[in-house]
């Protein structure tokens, strides 16, 4: 009789151990999904708008880029003589 009682005690302890491990693992899986706080994602700053630029030649011969919105449109073309007198060497 003692052999059967010892076997049943061993099986009870094994079952209790497996039951405890199962409960702990279920709690671990649930804690990943249920109790996790979602982090608020902060949106990045909007990308700057691409400004269109034009290249111009200054009087002293340097090439500069100027925003198109700052340019006043003129329908007149410069003559060769004006260009020759305008550029400073």
C-alpha positions in Angstrom: 0.0 0.0 0.0 2.8 2.4 0.7 4.1 2.1 -2.9 0.7 3.2 -4.3 0.4 6.1 -1.8 3.9 7.4 -2.6 3.2 7.2 -6.3 0.0 9.2 -5.9 1.8 11.8 -3.8 4.5 12.1 -6.5 1.9 12.5 -9.2 0.0 15.1 -7.1 3.1 17.2 -6.7 3.9 16.9 -10.4 0.3 17.9 -11.3 0.5 20.8 -8.9 3.8 21.9 -10.3 2.5 21.7 -13.9 -0.7 23.6 -12.9 1.4 26.3 -11.3 3.7 26.6 -14.3 0.6 26.7 -16.6 -1.0 29.5 -14.6 2.2 31.6 -14.6 2.7 31.1 -18.3 -0.9 32.1 -19.1 -0.5 35.2 -16.9 2.7 36.0 -18.8 1.0 35.8 -22.2 -2.0 37.8 -21.1 0.2 40.5 -19.6 1.7 41.1 -23.0 -1.6 42.0 -24.7 -4.0 43.1 -22.0 -2.1 45.1 -19.5 0.3 46.8 -21.8 -0.1 50.5 -22.2 0.1 51.8 -25.7 2.6 54.6 -26.2 1.4 57.7 -27.8 3.3 58.3 -31.0 4.3 61.9 -31.5 4.0 62.9 -35.1 7.2 64.3 -36.7 7.3 67.9 -37.8 6.0 68.4 -41.4 8.7 68.5 -44.1 9.6 71.9 -45.3 8.1 72.9 -48.6 10.5 72.8 -51.4 11.1 76.4 -52.6 11.8 76.9 -56.2 14.8 79.0 -56.9 16.4 80.7 -59.9 20.1 81.3 -60.4 21.2 84.9 -61.1 24.5 86.5 -61.8 25.3 89.5 -59.5 27.1 92.6 -60.7 30.4 91.4 -59.3 30.1 88.1 -61.2 28.9 85.8 -58.4 26.2 83.2 -59.1 23.4 83.3 -56.5 20.2 81.4 -56.0 17.1 83.5 -55.3 13.6 82.4 -54.3 11.2 82.8 -57.3 8.6 84.6 -55.1 11.1 87.4 -54.5 11.8 88.0 -58.2 9.8 90.8 -60.0 9.1 89.6 -63.6 10.1 92.0 -66.4 9.1 91.5 -70.0 12.1 93.5 -71.3 15.3 91.8 -72.3 18.6 93.4 -71.6 20.6 94.5 -74.6 24.3 93.5 -75.1 25.4 97.1 -74.4 23.5 97.1 -71.1 25.1 93.8 -70.1 28.6 95.0 -70.9 28.2 98.2 -68.9 26.4 96.4 -66.0 29.0 93.8 -65.2 31.9 95.1 -63.1 35.3 93.6 -63.6 
